[in-house]
Amino acid sequence: MLSKNLLQDLLERTQEIKIKAERFKTLPLETLNWKSSPDSWSILECLEHLNRYGDYYIPEIEKRIIASRYRPAEIFKSGWLGNYFANAMLPKEKLNKMKTFTSMNPKGSRLDKAVITNSLLNNRT
């Protein structure tokens, strides 16, 4: 796949997700903090989890891109490790539970709608 086509596709997907995330702002805080079970995460906890990872990875990725000695490839080709992680995160019919680092686990945090705003700002598109 051409790198520029992949980047365009990712930007379009990101914009669609941002539009969907924006709709969460219209929901009551009670709904955003609701959990189906004590061990599950609420909508806001899911978004906060993504925010915490984004706070780490986005600046790190930007730093590595700036420091790279290589020019962008015209054709994108993922390696086996990239494919493994990308496929592991795809939505599946049966929920794919994974453990997370304690610092990235928002369970029990007091969260409000600012989490949604942070989610929309953090992806920097």
Number of C-alpha atoms within 10 A of each C-alpha: 9 11 14 14 13 13 12 11 12 12 13 12 12 15 15 12 12 17 12 11 16 14 10 17 16 10 10 10 15 10 12 19 16 15 14 8 8 10 8 12 19 22 18 26 24 15 19 24 21 18 23 16 13 16 15 10 12 15 11 11 12 11 11 11 13 9 9 10 8 8 7 11 10 11 12 14 12 10 8 9 9 11 11 11 10 11 11 12 10 8 9 9 5 6 7 10 6 7 7 10 6 8 9 14 18 21 18 10 10 9 17 16 16 12 20 23 15 14 22 20 12 15 15 7 9
